[in-house]
Amino acid sequence: MAEINEHLGQTLTILLMAAALGMDAFSLSLGVGMRGVRLMNVAKISSTIAVFHVFMPLVGFFTGKYVSTLLGDVAVMVGGGLLIALGGHMIYSSVRGDNVQSIDHGSLVGLVAFAMSVSVDSLSVGVTLGMFASDLILTVIMFGLFGGLMSATGLLIGRGVGRMIGEYGEALGGAILLAFGILFLI
């Protein structure tokens, strides 16, 4: 009975961690969705985020405790910087109108930059996985599943809100990304 309770507790912890990481992906994807995203790009972006939510914790897990404090701080700072750059550029391009080329989340560079900034916190979480996760494969699959599904939901909701508020959608989405980037750095 104690073994069942321990396994249930670990599974619940993994689900809560996956949901927390997924909520981060949801909120940031909401901002990008407000800018306006094609349905094909929703699938591409959310799939890439799902892959990064699997890959990044594995990288964190295998880097070990030696690098954990340095890597955790650097990873959060890089993620915050990327979000500030993406958000600032979205605000700038919405104010300047057609004169500025906006970051294309459908391009490989834009897609990887966004997926990396959304998934950087799962890198830090991955460093601590070895302490309690008895089933690493289940853990990273749940992280990927929650990250992908919640980012797709955020993109779709943001897309709908962006249509309702029109040209201000990109500026509002940029402000959301900028705010999260600043919060990462604080």
Backbone hydrogen bonds, N-H to C=O, Kabsch-Sander energy under -0.5 kcal/mol:
donor,donor_aa,acceptor,acceptor_aa,energy
5,N,1,M,-2.2
6,E,2,A,-2.2
7,H,3,E,-2.2
8,L,4,I,-2.7
9,G,5,N,-2.5
10,Q,6,E,-2.3
11,T,7,H,-2.4
12,L,8,L,-2.5
13,T,9,G,-2.1
14,I,10,Q,-2.4
15,L,11,T,-2.4
16,L,12,L,-2.4
17,M,13,T,-2.5
18,A,14,I,-2.7
19,A,15,L,-2.4
20,A,16,L,-2.4
21,L,17,M,-2.6
22,G,18,A,-2.4
23,M,19,A,-2.3
24,D,20,A,-1.5
25,A,21,L,-1.8
26,F,22,G,-2.6
27,S,23,M,-2.7
28,L,24,D,-2.1
29,S,25,A,-2.3
30,L,26,F,-2.1
31,G,27,S,-1.3
32,V,28,L,-1.6
33,G,29,S,-2.9
34,M,30,L,-1.5
35,R,31,G,-0.6
35,R,32,V,-1.0
36,G,32,V,-0.6
36,G,33,G,-1.1
42,V,38,R,-1.7
43,A,39,L,-1.7
44,K,40,M,-2.0
45,I,41,N,-3.3
46,S,42,V,-2.5
47,S,43,A,-2.0
48,T,44,K,-2.1
49,I,45,I,-2.5
50,A,46,S,-2.2
51,V,47,S,-2.2
52,F,48,T,-2.5
53,H,49,I,-2.5
54,V,50,A,-0.8
54,V,51,V,-0.7
55,F,51,V,-3.0
56,M,52,F,-2.7
58,L,54,V,-1.1
59,V,55,F,-2.3
60,G,56,M,-2.6
61,F,57,P,-2.9
62,F,58,L,-2.3
63,T,59,V,-1.2
64,G,60,G,-0.9
68,S,64,G,-0.5
69,T,65,K,-0.6
71,L,67,V,-3.5
72,G,68,S,-2.5
73,D,69,T,-1.7
74,V,70,L,-2.5
75,A,71,L,-3.0
76,V,72,G,-1.9
77,M,73,D,-2.1
78,V,74,V,-2.7
79,G,75,A,-2.5
80,G,76,V,-2.6
81,G,77,M,-2.4
82,L,78,V,-2.5
83,L,79,G,-2.3
84,I,80,G,-2.4
85,A,81,G,-2.5
86,L,82,L,-2.8
87,G,83,L,-3.0
88,G,84,I,-2.9
89,H,85,A,-2.2
90,M,86,L,-2.2
91,I,87,G,-2.4
92,Y,88,G,-2.7
93,S,89,H,-2.8
94,S,90,M,-1.8
95,V,91,I,-2.0
96,R,92,Y,-2.6
97,G,93,S,-1.1
99,N,96,R,-1.1
100,V,97,G,-1.1
102,S,100,V,-0.6
105,H,103,I,-0.8
107,S,104,D,-1.4
111,L,107,S,-2.7
112,V,108,L,-2.6
113,A,109,V,-2.5
114,F,110,G,-2.3
115,A,111,L,-2.7
116,M,112,V,-2.5
117,S,113,A,-2.1
118,V,114,F,-2.3
119,S,115,A,-1.9
120,V,116,M,-0.9
122,S,119,S,-0.8
123,L,119,S,-0.8
123,L,120,V,-0.6
124,S,120,V,-1.2
125,V,121,D,-2.0
126,G,122,S,-1.9
127,V,123,L,-1.0
127,V,124,S,-0.5
128,T,124,S,-0.7
128,T,125,V,-0.9
129,L,125,V,-0.6
129,L,126,G,-0.7
130,G,126,G,-0.5
131,M,128,T,-1.4
132,F,128,T,-0.5
132,F,129,L,-1.1
133,A,129,L,-2.8
134,S,132,F,-0.7
136,L,134,S,-0.6
139,T,135,D,-2.0
140,V,136,L,-2.6
141,I,137,I,-2.2
142,M,138,L,-2.4
143,F,139,T,-2.3
144,G,140,V,-2.4
145,L,141,I,-2.7
146,F,142,M,-2.8
147,G,143,F,-2.6
148,G,144,G,-2.7
149,L,145,L,-2.5
150,M,146,F,-2.5
151,S,147,G,-1.8
152,A,148,G,-2.1
153,T,149,L,-2.2
154,G,150,M,-2.3
155,L,151,S,-2.7
156,L,152,A,-2.4
157,I,153,T,-2.6
158,G,154,G,-2.8
159,R,155,L,-2.3
160,G,156,L,-1.9
161,V,157,I,-2.5
162,G,158,G,-3.0
163,R,159,R,-1.7
164,M,160,G,-1.6
165,I,161,V,-2.2
166,G,162,G,-0.9
168,Y,165,I,-1.3
169,G,166,G,-2.0
171,A,167,E,-0.5
172,L,168,Y,-2.7
173,G,169,G,-2.7
174,G,170,E,-2.5
175,A,171,A,-2.3
176,I,172,L,-2.0
177,L,173,G,-2.2
178,L,174,G,-2.8
179,A,175,A,-2.6
180,F,176,I,-2.3
181,G,177,L,-2.4
182,I,178,L,-2.3
183,L,179,A,-2.4
184,F,180,F,-2.1
185,L,181,G,-1.3
186,I,182,I,-1.3
